[in-house]
Amino acid sequence: MVHVLSSRILLRPTDPELSRAFYGEQLGLAVYREFGTGAERGTVFFLGGGFLEVAGRSETPPAPAVRLWLQVDDVAAAQEELRGKGVDIVRPPVREPWGLIEMWIADPDGTPIVLVEVPADHPMRYRPGI
């Protein structure tokens, strides 16, 4: 078994500056570290228990199969905050058949991002023996 010590998602955006502004200013993700200089520099953002690295440049957007799943405390509050920062809401919050409340947005390259609220009564909050 491979012992994983850390992990991160790597994105190679078509417009690094636009993507850095989206993730840092509009989404409000805190910066973990930056490396390099100029437009091609890398920025690693905190993603709760993981990291998102925006670095380099791609001629094409990420494959449509790429998705980001971000758990938040309150999806409705996130919707108001993001709308106030000019983020387009692709799909407003909906309680899904599986019990999670999900809202969809997209980054500048169209990468789908689902913001998820886990309600207090959802099985994901149940920890047997705790």
N, CA, C and O atoms as CSV, one atom per row, in Angstrom:
chain,resi,resn,atom,element,x,y,z
A,1,MET,N,N,0.833,-1.178,0.000
A,1,MET,CA,C,0.000,0.000,0.000
A,1,MET,C,C,0.882,1.247,0.000
A,1,MET,O,O,1.864,1.312,0.739
A,2,VAL,N,N,0.540,2.219,-0.812
A,2,VAL,CA,C,1.267,3.481,-0.878
A,2,VAL,C,C,0.829,4.352,0.296
A,2,VAL,O,O,-0.368,4.526,0.523
A,3,HIS,N,N,1.776,4.894,1.034
A,3,HIS,CA,C,1.485,5.761,2.171
A,3,HIS,C,C,1.494,7.213,1.678
A,3,HIS,O,O,2.563,7.791,1.481
A,4,VAL,N,N,0.323,7.798,1.480
A,4,VAL,CA,C,0.197,9.164,0.967
A,4,VAL,C,C,0.340,10.143,2.130
A,4,VAL,O,O,-0.384,10.043,3.121
A,5,LEU,N,N,1.265,11.082,2.009
A,5,LEU,CA,C,1.507,12.076,3.060
A,5,LEU,C,C,0.756,13.378,2.818
A,5,LEU,O,O,0.389,14.068,3.769
A,6,SER,N,N,0.528,13.712,1.574
A,6,SER,CA,C,-0.156,14.952,1.223
A,6,SER,C,C,-0.707,14.792,-0.182
A,6,SER,O,O,-0.313,13.883,-0.912
A,7,SER,N,N,-1.610,15.669,-0.556
A,7,SER,CA,C,-2.147,15.602,-1.917
A,7,SER,C,C,-2.600,16.986,-2.356
A,7,SER,O,O,-2.819,17.881,-1.540
A,8,ARG,N,N,-2.732,17.132,-3.660
A,8,ARG,CA,C,-3.263,18.375,-4.207
A,8,ARG,C,C,-3.816,18.118,-5.599
A,8,ARG,O,O,-3.427,17.166,-6.275
A,9,ILE,N,N,-4.708,18.964,-6.002
A,9,ILE,CA,C,-5.266,18.958,-7.351
A,9,ILE,C,C,-4.440,19.942,-8.164
A,9,ILE,O,O,-4.180,21.054,-7.704
A,10,LEU,N,N,-4.022,19.551,-9.367
A,10,LEU,CA,C,-3.245,20.428,-10.236
A,10,LEU,C,C,-4.123,20.924,-11.380
A,10,LEU,O,O,-4.723,20.122,-12.096
A,11,LEU,N,N,-4.199,22.232,-11.551
A,11,LEU,CA,C,-4.916,22.816,-12.685
A,11,LEU,C,C,-3.934,23.594,-13.537
A,11,LEU,O,O,-3.119,24.357,-13.019
A,12,ARG,N,N,-4.013,23.404,-14.835
A,12,ARG,CA,C,-3.215,24.160,-15.797
A,12,ARG,C,C,-4.203,25.023,-16.586
A,12,ARG,O,O,-4.721,24.577,-17.610
A,13,PRO,N,N,-4.471,26.244,-16.130
A,13,PRO,CA,C,-5.498,27.075,-16.759
A,13,PRO,C,C,-5.050,27.668,-18.087
A,13,PRO,O,O,-3.856,27.741,-18.379
A,14,THR,N,N,-6.020,28.089,-18.882
A,14,THR,CA,C,-5.699,28.775,-20.134
A,14,THR,C,C,-5.294,30.220,-19.861
A,14,THR,O,O,-4.551,30.807,-20.648
A,15,ASP,N,N,-5.767,30.801,-18.765
A,15,ASP,CA,C,-5.405,32.166,-18.370
A,15,ASP,C,C,-5.066,32.136,-16.876
A,15,ASP,O,O,-5.953,32.299,-16.038
A,16,PRO,N,N,-3.783,31.928,-16.539
A,16,PRO,CA,C,-3.400,31.780,-15.138
A,16,PRO,C,C,-3.799,32.958,-14.245
A,16,PRO,O,O,-4.256,32.743,-13.122
A,17,GLU,N,N,-3.639,34.179,-14.714
A,17,GLU,CA,C,-3.990,35.349,-13.897
A,17,GLU,C,C,-5.482,35.370,-13.587
A,17,GLU,O,O,-5.874,35.623,-12.448
A,18,LEU,N,N,-6.304,35.110,-14.578
A,18,LEU,CA,C,-7.750,35.078,-14.386
A,18,LEU,C,C,-8.144,33.980,-13.400
A,18,LEU,O,O,-9.000,34.186,-12.539
A,19,SER,N,N,-7.517,32.815,-13.533
A,19,SER,CA,C,-7.818,31.708,-12.625
A,19,SER,C,C,-7.347,32.000,-11.208
A,19,SER,O,O,-8.050,31.681,-10.249
A,20,ARG,N,N,-6.162,32.605,-11.058
A,20,ARG,CA,C,-5.689,32.969,-9.718
A,20,ARG,C,C,-6.633,33.972,-9.070
A,20,ARG,O,O,-6.926,33.867,-7.879
A,21,ALA,N,N,-7.111,34.945,-9.843
A,21,ALA,CA,C,-8.058,35.929,-9.305
A,21,ALA,C,C,-9.368,35.249,-8.915
A,21,ALA,O,O,-9.946,35.572,-7.877
A,22,PHE,N,N,-9.836,34.319,-9.730
A,22,PHE,CA,C,-11.087,33.615,-9.423
A,22,PHE,C,C,-10.959,32.844,-8.110
A,22,PHE,O,O,-11.777,33.019,-7.207
A,23,TYR,N,N,-9.941,31.997,-8.000
A,23,TYR,CA,C,-9.804,31.153,-6.813
A,23,TYR,C,C,-9.414,31.960,-5.571
A,23,TYR,O,O,-9.882,31.666,-4.472
A,24,GLY,N,N,-8.564,32.971,-5.740
A,24,GLY,CA,C,-8.105,33.745,-4.585
A,24,GLY,C,C,-9.038,34.859,-4.163
A,24,GLY,O,O,-9.302,35.030,-2.973
A,25,GLU,N,N,-9.545,35.624,-5.128
A,25,GLU,CA,C,-10.366,36.789,-4.794
A,25,GLU,C,C,-11.859,36.472,-4.782
A,25,GLU,O,O,-12.557,36.819,-3.828
A,26,GLN,N,N,-12.350,35.823,-5.823
A,26,GLN,CA,C,-13.784,35.555,-5.875
A,26,GLN,C,C,-14.190,34.410,-4.956
A,26,GLN,O,O,-15.145,34.544,-4.191
A,27,LEU,N,N,-13.478,33.284,-5.022
A,27,LEU,CA,C,-13.803,32.156,-4.150
A,27,LEU,C,C,-13.252,32.381,-2.744
A,27,LEU,O,O,-13.756,31.802,-1.782
A,28,GLY,N,N,-12.229,33.212,-2.618
A,28,GLY,CA,C,-11.676,33.550,-1.313
A,28,GLY,C,C,-10.813,32.467,-0.686
A,28,GLY,O,O,-10.697,32.396,0.538
A,29,LEU,N,N,-10.197,31.610,-1.524
A,29,LEU,CA,C,-9.330,30.574,-0.979
A,29,LEU,C,C,-8.022,31.208,-0.499
A,29,LEU,O,O,-7.454,32.065,-1.175
A,30,ALA,N,N,-7.555,30.778,0.669
A,30,ALA,CA,C,-6.296,31.280,1.217
A,30,ALA,C,C,-5.125,30.663,0.467
A,30,ALA,O,O,-5.180,29.512,0.034
A,31,VAL,N,N,-4.061,31.453,0.323
A,31,VAL,CA,C,-2.853,30.982,-0.359
A,31,VAL,C,C,-1.984,30.202,0.627
A,31,VAL,O,O,-1.665,30.693,1.710
A,32,TYR,N,N,-1.611,28.995,0.242
A,32,TYR,CA,C,-0.703,28.156,1.015
A,32,TYR,C,C,0.744,28.538,0.700
A,32,TYR,O,O,1.559,28.733,1.602
A,33,ARG,N,N,1.047,28.641,-0.606
A,33,ARG,CA,C,2.380,29.057,-1.033
A,33,ARG,C,C,2.349,29.478,-2.492
A,33,ARG,O,O,1.436,29.127,-3.239
A,34,GLU,N,N,3.356,30.230,-2.880
A,34,GLU,CA,C,3.533,30.619,-4.283
A,34,GLU,C,C,4.967,30.285,-4.671
A,34,GLU,O,O,5.865,30.261,-3.830
A,35,PHE,N,N,5.162,30.032,-5.950
A,35,PHE,CA,C,6.509,29.726,-6.433
A,35,PHE,C,C,6.652,30.253,-7.846
A,35,PHE,O,O,5.668,30.382,-8.574
A,36,GLY,N,N,7.887,30.556,-8.231
A,36,GLY,CA,C,8.149,31.110,-9.556
A,36,GLY,C,C,7.810,32.589,-9.600
A,36,GLY,O,O,7.468,33.202,-8.589
A,37,THR,N,N,7.916,33.154,-10.817
A,37,THR,CA,C,7.641,34.577,-10.997
A,37,THR,C,C,6.835,34.793,-12.269
A,37,THR,O,O,6.731,33.903,-13.114
A,38,GLY,N,N,6.278,35.966,-12.390
A,38,GLY,CA,C,5.556,36.341,-13.599
A,38,GLY,C,C,4.225,35.621,-13.748
A,38,GLY,O,O,3.724,34.985,-12.820
A,39,ALA,N,N,3.672,35.741,-14.945
A,39,ALA,CA,C,2.343,35.187,-15.233
A,39,ALA,C,C,2.296,33.667,-15.106
A,39,ALA,O,O,1.233,33.100,-14.853
A,40,GLU,N,N,3.423,33.013,-15.278
A,40,GLU,CA,C,3.450,31.547,-15.223
A,40,GLU,C,C,3.714,31.013,-13.815
A,40,GLU,O,O,3.822,29.802,-13.625
A,41,ARG,N,N,3.820,31.913,-12.821
A,41,ARG,CA,C,4.109,31.454,-11.460
A,41,ARG,C,C,3.011,30.524,-10.958
A,41,ARG,O,O,1.893,30.524,-11.473
A,42,GLY,N,N,3.345,29.746,-9.961
A,42,GLY,CA,C,2.376,28.824,-9.379
A,42,GLY,C,C,1.835,29.345,-8.068
A,42,GLY,O,O,2.551,29.985,-7.298
A,43,THR,N,N,0.583,29.073,-7.822
A,43,THR,CA,C,-0.056,29.426,-6.558
A,43,THR,C,C,-0.772,28.187,-6.046
A,43,THR,O,O,-1.535,27.552,-6.775
A,44,VAL,N,N,-0.522,27.850,-4.794
A,44,VAL,CA,C,-1.182,26.704,-4.164
A,44,VAL,C,C,-2.151,27.260,-3.130
A,44,VAL,O,O,-1.753,27.975,-2.210
A,45,PHE,N,N,-3.429,26.925,-3.289
A,45,PHE,CA,C,-4.476,27.395,-2.382
A,45,PHE,C,C,-4.872,26.282,-1.417
A,45,PHE,O,O,-4.806,25.101,-1.758
A,46,PHE,N,N,-5.284,26.669,-0.209
A,46,PHE,CA,C,-5.857,25.718,0.732
A,46,PHE,C,C,-7.234,25.308,0.243
A,46,PHE,O,O,-8.009,26.148,-0.215
A,47,LEU,N,N,-7.545,24.021,0.339
A,47,LEU,CA,C,-8.880,23.490,0.016
A,47,LEU,C,C,-9.346,22.639,1.195
A,47,LEU,O,O,-9.478,21.423,1.058
A,48,GLY,N,N,-9.590,23.242,2.320
A,48,GLY,CA,C,-9.982,22.446,3.481
A,48,GLY,C,C,-8.878,21.478,3.830
A,48,GLY,O,O,-7.811,21.894,4.280
A,49,GLY,N,N,-9.117,20.166,3.627
A,49,GLY,CA,C,-8.121,19.150,3.929
A,49,GLY,C,C,-7.169,18.874,2.786
A,49,GLY,O,O,-6.395,17.921,2.872
A,50,GLY,N,N,-7.185,19.645,1.737
A,50,GLY,CA,C,-6.319,19.424,0.586
A,50,GLY,C,C,-5.823,20.744,0.019
A,50,GLY,O,O,-5.952,21.795,0.647
A,51,PHE,N,N,-5.260,20.672,-1.162
A,51,PHE,CA,C,-4.706,21.856,-1.815
A,51,PHE,C,C,-5.106,21.886,-3.285
A,51,PHE,O,O,-5.368,20.848,-3.893
A,52,LEU,N,N,-5.147,23.085,-3.841
A,52,LEU,CA,C,-5.386,23.299,-5.263
A,52,LEU,C,C,-4.223,24.111,-5.795
A,52,LEU,O,O,-4.003,25.242,-5.362
A,53,GLU,N,N,-3.476,23.545,-6.731
A,53,GLU,CA,C,-2.352,24.253,-7.329
A,53,GLU,C,C,-2.749,24.756,-8.709
A,53,GLU,O,O,-3.130,23.977,-9.582
A,54,VAL,N,N,-2.655,26.072,-8.894
A,54,VAL,CA,C,-2.902,26.696,-10.194
A,54,VAL,C,C,-1.543,27.146,-10.704
A,54,VAL,O,O,-0.949,28.077,-10.160
A,55,ALA,N,N,-1.048,26.487,-11.748
A,55,ALA,CA,C,0.306,26.767,-12.226
A,55,ALA,C,C,0.408,26.438,-13.703
A,55,ALA,O,O,-0.344,25.617,-14.228
A,56,GLY,N,N,1.347,27.088,-14.358
A,56,GLY,CA,C,1.562,26.825,-15.770
A,56,GLY,C,C,0.418,27.341,-16.611
A,56,GLY,O,O,-0.419,28.115,-16.148
A,57,ARG,N,N,0.398,26.906,-17.839
A,57,ARG,CA,C,-0.625,27.357,-18.783
A,57,ARG,C,C,-0.929,26.210,-19.730
A,57,ARG,O,O,-0.044,25.444,-20.111
A,58,SER,N,N,-2.196,26.107,-20.101
A,58,SER,CA,C,-2.625,25.096,-21.056
A,58,SER,C,C,-3.257,25.795,-22.250
A,58,SER,O,O,-3.858,26.861,-22.113
A,59,GLU,N,N,-3.118,25.196,-23.401
A,59,GLU,CA,C,-3.755,25.745,-24.602
A,59,GLU,C,C,-5.249,25.427,-24.627
A,59,GLU,O,O,-6.028,26.114,-25.288
A,60,THR,N,N,-5.639,24.380,-23.899
A,60,THR,CA,C,-7.043,23.966,-23.883
A,60,THR,C,C,-7.533,23.855,-22.441
A,60,THR,O,O,-6.748,23.569,-21.536
A,61,PRO,N,N,-8.824,24.081,-22.229
A,61,PRO,CA,C,-9.380,23.922,-20.880
A,61,PRO,C,C,-9.278,22.477,-20.415
A,61,PRO,O,O,-9.077,21.577,-21.230
A,62,PRO,N,N,-9.414,22.242,-19.098
A,62,PRO,CA,C,-9.385,20.872,-18.585
A,62,PRO,C,C,-10.487,20.019,-19.212
A,62,PRO,O,O,-11.490,20.534,-19.706
A,63,ALA,N,N,-10.280,18.727,-19.180
A,63,ALA,CA,C,-11.277,17.790,-19.715
A,63,ALA,C,C,-12.594,17.949,-18.964
A,63,ALA,O,O,-12.598,18.264,-17.774
A,64,PRO,N,N,-13.708,17.733,-19.653
A,64,PRO,CA,C,-15.009,17.911,-19.000
A,64,PRO,C,C,-15.243,16.953,-17.830
A,64,PRO,O,O,-16.155,17.173,-17.033
A,65,ALA,N,N,-14.450,15.912,-17.716
A,65,ALA,CA,C,-14.621,14.977,-16.609
A,65,ALA,C,C,-14.048,15.522,-15.294
A,65,ALA,O,O,-14.340,14.973,-14.232
A,66,VAL,N,N,-13.242,16.583,-15.342
A,66,VAL,CA,C,-12.648,17.157,-14.136
A,66,VAL,C,C,-13.712,17.959,-13.393
A,66,VAL,O,O,-14.423,18.767,-13.990
A,67,ARG,N,N,-13.813,17.728,-12.089
A,67,ARG,CA,C,-14.753,18.431,-11.226
A,67,ARG,C,C,-14.064,18.727,-9.897
A,67,ARG,O,O,-13.183,17.978,-9.473
A,68,LEU,N,N,-14.455,19.801,-9.247
A,68,LEU,CA,C,-14.007,20.082,-7.893
A,68,LEU,C,C,-15.212,19.976,-6.965
A,68,LEU,O,O,-16.297,20.454,-7.295
A,69,TRP,N,N,-15.024,19.351,-5.808
A,69,TRP,CA,C,-16.077,19.166,-4.813
A,69,TRP,C,C,-15.593,19.865,-3.561
A,69,TRP,O,O,-14.596,19.457,-2.966
A,70,LEU,N,N,-16.305,20.939,-3.146
A,70,LEU,CA,C,-15.896,21.722,-1.999
A,70,LEU,C,C,-17.015,21.739,-0.968
A,70,LEU,O,O,-18.111,22.223,-1.254
A,71,GLN,N,N,-16.757,21.222,0.216
A,71,GLN,CA,C,-17.760,21.233,1.276
A,71,GLN,C,C,-17.699,22.572,2.000
A,71,GLN,O,O,-16.621,23.044,2.359
A,72,VAL,N,N,-18.868,23.183,2.210
A,72,VAL,CA,C,-18.988,24.453,2.923
A,72,VAL,C,C,-19.993,24.291,4.059
A,72,VAL,O,O,-20.784,23.348,4.067
A,73,ASP,N,N,-19.959,25.213,5.014
A,73,ASP,CA,C,-20.903,25.169,6.136
A,73,ASP,C,C,-22.323,25.494,5.702
A,73,ASP,O,O,-23.278,24.855,6.145
A,74,ASP,N,N,-22.461,26.499,4.825
A,74,ASP,CA,C,-23.779,27.032,4.486
A,74,ASP,C,C,-23.791,27.409,3.000
A,74,ASP,O,O,-23.219,28.425,2.607
A,75,VAL,N,N,-24.441,26.591,2.190
A,75,VAL,CA,C,-24.463,26.831,0.737
A,75,VAL,C,C,-25.202,28.123,0.402
A,75,VAL,O,O,-24.779,28.856,-0.492
A,76,ALA,N,N,-26.298,28.417,1.101
A,76,ALA,CA,C,-27.065,29.641,0.811
A,76,ALA,C,C,-26.212,30.885,1.070
A,76,ALA,O,O,-26.236,31.831,0.283
A,77,ALA,N,N,-25.465,30.882,2.164
A,77,ALA,CA,C,-24.579,32.012,2.460
A,77,ALA,C,C,-23.473,32.109,1.410
A,77,ALA,O,O,-23.108,33.208,0.993
A,78,ALA,N,N,-22.941,30.963,0.984
A,78,ALA,CA,C,-21.912,30.953,-0.063
A,78,ALA,C,C,-22.469,31.525,-1.361
A,78,ALA,O,O,-21.787,32.275,-2.059
A,79,GLN,N,N,-23.719,31.167,-1.683
A,79,GLN,CA,C,-24.350,31.689,-2.894
A,79,GLN,C,C,-24.421,33.215,-2.857
A,79,GLN,O,O,-24.069,33.876,-3.834
A,80,GLU,N,N,-24.872,33.772,-1.742
A,80,GLU,CA,C,-24.970,35.234,-1.628
A,80,GLU,C,C,-23.595,35.890,-1.742
A,80,GLU,O,O,-23.428,36.880,-2.454
A,81,GLU,N,N,-22.625,35.336,-1.044
A,81,GLU,CA,C,-21.275,35.902,-1.068
A,81,GLU,C,C,-20.680,35.845,-2.470
A,81,GLU,O,O,-20.139,36.839,-2.954
A,82,LEU,N,N,-20.774,34.685,-3.128
A,82,LEU,CA,C,-20.197,34.534,-4.462
A,82,LEU,C,C,-20.906,35.393,-5.495
A,82,LEU,O,O,-20.262,35.992,-6.356
A,83,ARG,N,N,-22.225,35.455,-5.415
A,83,ARG,CA,C,-22.980,36.311,-6.340
A,83,ARG,C,C,-22.538,37.765,-6.181
A,83,ARG,O,O,-22.407,38.491,-7.166
A,84,GLY,N,N,-22.307,38.188,-4.922
A,84,GLY,CA,C,-21.833,39.543,-4.651
A,84,GLY,C,C,-20.451,39.816,-5.218
A,84,GLY,O,O,-20.098,40.970,-5.464
A,85,LYS,N,N,-19.665,38.767,-5.428
A,85,LYS,CA,C,-18.326,38.901,-6.006
A,85,LYS,C,C,-18.330,38.674,-7.511
A,85,LYS,O,O,-17.268,38.600,-8.129
A,86,GLY,N,N,-19.520,38.564,-8.107
A,86,GLY,CA,C,-19.618,38.427,-9.555
A,86,GLY,C,C,-19.484,37.021,-10.091
A,86,GLY,O,O,-19.313,36.841,-11.297
A,87,VAL,N,N,-19.557,36.010,-9.230
A,87,VAL,CA,C,-19.463,34.628,-9.684
A,87,VAL,C,C,-20.829,34.187,-10.196
A,87,VAL,O,O,-21.836,34.339,-9.504
A,88,ASP,N,N,-20.862,33.636,-11.414
A,88,ASP,CA,C,-22.109,33.112,-11.969
A,88,ASP,C,C,-22.469,31.813,-11.274
A,88,ASP,O,O,-21.639,30.915,-11.128
A,89,ILE,N,N,-23.718,31.729,-10.850
A,89,ILE,CA,C,-24.220,30.508,-10.239
A,89,ILE,C,C,-24.791,29.655,-11.370
A,89,ILE,O,O,-25.810,30.009,-11.961
A,90,VAL,N,N,-24.141,28.538,-11.670
A,90,VAL,CA,C,-24.574,27.663,-12.757
A,90,VAL,C,C,-25.880,26.971,-12.380
A,90,VAL,O,O,-26.790,26.843,-13.199
A,91,ARG,N,N,-25.957,26.522,-11.115
A,91,ARG,CA,C,-27.178,25.905,-10.602
A,91,ARG,C,C,-27.318,26.281,-9.140
A,91,ARG,O,O,-26.409,26.028,-8.350
A,92,PRO,N,N,-28.451,26.887,-8.760
A,92,PRO,CA,C,-28.627,27.276,-7.364
A,92,PRO,C,C,-28.709,26.055,-6.444
A,92,PRO,O,O,-28.839,24.928,-6.922
A,93,PRO,N,N,-28.634,26.274,-5.129
A,93,PRO,CA,C,-28.673,25.159,-4.182
A,93,PRO,C,C,-29.930,24.298,-4.329
A,93,PRO,O,O,-31.046,24.801,-4.453
A,94,VAL,N,N,-29.705,22.987,-4.310
A,94,VAL,CA,C,-30.784,22.001,-4.409
A,94,VAL,C,C,-30.461,20.878,-3.423
A,94,VAL,O,O,-29.319,20.426,-3.336
A,95,ARG,N,N,-31.475,20.436,-2.685
A,95,ARG,CA,C,-31.280,19.250,-1.841
A,95,ARG,C,C,-31.430,18.036,-2.755
A,95,ARG,O,O,-32.496,17.794,-3.321
A,96,GLU,N,N,-30.354,17.288,-2.885
A,96,GLU,CA,C,-30.313,16.146,-3.786
A,96,GLU,C,C,-31.015,14.938,-3.168
A,96,GLU,O,O,-31.199,14.891,-1.952
A,97,PRO,N,N,-31.412,13.954,-3.995
A,97,PRO,CA,C,-32.049,12.749,-3.459
A,97,PRO,C,C,-31.179,12.020,-2.428
A,97,PRO,O,O,-31.708,11.312,-1.571
A,98,TRP,N,N,-29.860,12.183,-2.501
A,98,TRP,CA,C,-28.958,11.537,-1.552
A,98,TRP,C,C,-28.774,12.372,-0.284
A,98,TRP,O,O,-27.995,11.994,0.591
A,99,GLY,N,N,-29.487,13.512,-0.170
A,99,GLY,CA,C,-29.529,14.272,1.066
A,99,GLY,C,C,-28.593,15.452,1.188
A,99,GLY,O,O,-28.748,16.256,2.108
A,100,LEU,N,N,-27.623,15.590,0.291
A,100,LEU,CA,C,-26.714,16.732,0.335
A,100,LEU,C,C,-27.352,17.933,-0.356
A,100,LEU,O,O,-28.160,17.774,-1.270
A,101,ILE,N,N,-26.987,19.124,0.083
A,101,ILE,CA,C,-27.423,20.346,-0.585
A,101,ILE,C,C,-26.263,20.789,-1.468
A,101,ILE,O,O,-25.168,21.056,-0.973
A,102,GLU,N,N,-26.504,20.870,-2.784
A,102,GLU,CA,C,-25.434,21.160,-3.733
A,102,GLU,C,C,-25.769,22.376,-4.589
A,102,GLU,O,O,-26.910,22.569,-5.009
A,103,MET,N,N,-24.751,23.185,-4.835
A,103,MET,CA,C,-24.836,24.334,-5.739
A,103,MET,C,C,-23.646,24.239,-6.690
A,103,MET,O,O,-22.550,23.853,-6.285
A,104,TRP,N,N,-23.865,24.590,-7.953
A,104,TRP,CA,C,-22.803,24.488,-8.952
A,104,TRP,C,C,-22.376,25.859,-9.454
A,104,TRP,O,O,-23.201,26.729,-9.733
A,105,ILE,N,N,-21.046,26.029,-9.563
A,105,ILE,CA,C,-20.439,27.188,-10.207
A,105,ILE,C,C,-19.384,26.641,-11.164
A,105,ILE,O,O,-19.238,25.425,-11.288
A,106,ALA,N,N,-18.650,27.516,-11.841
A,106,ALA,CA,C,-17.568,27.073,-12.725
A,106,ALA,C,C,-16.433,28.081,-12.665
A,106,ALA,O,O,-16.661,29.272,-12.453
A,107,ASP,N,N,-15.209,27.603,-12.853
A,107,ASP,CA,C,-14.069,28.513,-12.882
A,107,ASP,C,C,-13.970,29.145,-14.272
A,107,ASP,O,O,-14.767,28.806,-15.147
A,108,PRO,N,N,-13.017,30.053,-14.501
A,108,PRO,CA,C,-12.930,30.730,-15.798
A,108,PRO,C,C,-12.762,29.804,-17.000
A,108,PRO,O,O,-13.140,30.175,-18.111
A,109,ASP,N,N,-12.202,28.601,-16.806
A,109,ASP,CA,C,-12.058,27.645,-17.903
A,109,ASP,C,C,-13.278,26.732,-18.033
A,109,ASP,O,O,-13.310,25.851,-18.892
A,110,GLY,N,N,-14.271,26.945,-17.184
A,110,GLY,CA,C,-15.469,26.116,-17.237
A,110,GLY,C,C,-15.398,24.867,-16.380
A,110,GLY,O,O,-16.300,24.031,-16.441
A,111,THR,N,N,-14.342,24.717,-15.577
A,111,THR,CA,C,-14.251,23.559,-14.690
A,111,THR,C,C,-15.408,23.613,-13.695
A,111,THR,O,O,-15.520,24.576,-12.937
A,112,PRO,N,N,-16.262,22.601,-13.685
A,112,PRO,CA,C,-17.390,22.604,-12.748
A,112,PRO,C,C,-16.912,22.477,-11.298
A,112,PRO,O,O,-16.022,21.688,-10.981
A,113,ILE,N,N,-17.531,23.277,-10.439
A,113,ILE,CA,C,-17.238,23.244,-9.010
A,113,ILE,C,C,-18.565,23.071,-8.290
A,113,ILE,O,O,-19.483,23.874,-8.460
A,114,VAL,N,N,-18.662,22.023,-7.488
A,114,VAL,CA,C,-19.868,21.805,-6.696
A,114,VAL,C,C,-19.562,22.216,-5.263
A,114,VAL,O,O,-18.605,21.734,-4.657
A,115,LEU,N,N,-20.383,23.109,-4.731
A,115,LEU,CA,C,-20.298,23.489,-3.331
A,115,LEU,C,C,-21.354,22.684,-2.600
A,115,LEU,O,O,-22.526,22.701,-2.977
A,116,VAL,N,N,-20.944,21.981,-1.556
A,116,VAL,CA,C,-21.799,21.016,-0.891
A,116,VAL,C,C,-21.959,21.366,0.586
A,116,VAL,O,O,-20.988,21.649,1.288
A,117,GLU,N,N,-23.204,21.337,1.030
A,117,GLU,CA,C,-23.506,21.454,2.459
A,117,GLU,C,C,-24.012,20.092,2.924
A,117,GLU,O,O,-24.895,19.502,2.301
A,118,VAL,N,N,-23.450,19.607,4.009
A,118,VAL,CA,C,-23.897,18.341,4.590
A,118,VAL,C,C,-24.841,18.681,5.741
A,118,VAL,O,O,-24.385,19.136,6.790
A,119,PRO,N,N,-26.156,18.469,5.567
A,119,PRO,CA,C,-27.103,18.797,6.630
A,119,PRO,C,C,-26.811,18.006,7.908
A,119,PRO,O,O,-26.215,16.930,7.866
A,120,ALA,N,N,-27.237,18.557,9.032
A,120,ALA,CA,C,-26.976,17.943,10.346
A,120,ALA,C,C,-27.514,16.523,10.440
A,120,ALA,O,O,-26.943,15.692,11.147
A,121,ASP,N,N,-28.621,16.229,9.728
A,121,ASP,CA,C,-29.227,14.900,9.819
A,121,ASP,C,C,-28.709,13.915,8.769
A,121,ASP,O,O,-29.229,12.805,8.663
A,122,HIS,N,N,-27.706,14.299,8.003
A,122,HIS,CA,C,-27.198,13.442,6.931
A,122,HIS,C,C,-26.306,12.334,7.503
A,122,HIS,O,O,-25.574,12.573,8.463
A,123,PRO,N,N,-26.356,11.114,6.921
A,123,PRO,CA,C,-25.510,10.005,7.405
A,123,PRO,C,C,-24.009,10.301,7.387
A,123,PRO,O,O,-23.258,9.692,8.148
A,124,MET,N,N,-23.560,11.224,6.534
A,124,MET,CA,C,-22.127,11.562,6.514
A,124,MET,C,C,-21.678,12.149,7.859
A,124,MET,O,O,-20.492,12.117,8.186
A,125,ARG,N,N,-22.609,12.673,8.621
A,125,ARG,CA,C,-22.268,13.255,9.925
A,125,ARG,C,C,-22.278,12.216,11.044
A,125,ARG,O,O,-21.841,12.499,12.159
A,126,TYR,N,N,-22.768,11.029,10.755
A,126,TYR,CA,C,-22.861,9.968,11.761
A,126,TYR,C,C,-21.527,9.257,11.890
A,126,TYR,O,O,-20.982,8.783,10.893
A,127,ARG,N,N,-21.001,9.176,13.081
A,127,ARG,CA,C,-19.739,8.494,13.339
A,127,ARG,C,C,-19.991,7.416,14.388
A,127,ARG,O,O,-20.034,7.724,15.579
A,128,PRO,N,N,-20.159,6.156,13.975
A,128,PRO,CA,C,-20.415,5.083,14.936
A,128,PRO,C,C,-19.348,5.015,16.025
A,128,PRO,O,O,-18.153,5.116,15.749
A,129,GLY,N,N,-19.791,4.845,17.245
A,129,GLY,CA,C,-18.864,4.673,18.351
A,129,GLY,C,C,-18.213,5.945,18.848
A,129,GLY,O,O,-17.356,5.902,19.730
A,130,ILE,N,N,-18.612,7.084,18.288
A,130,ILE,CA,C,-18.009,8.347,18.737
A,130,ILE,C,C,-18.995,9.113,19.565
A,130,ILE,O,O,-18.685,10.206,20.040
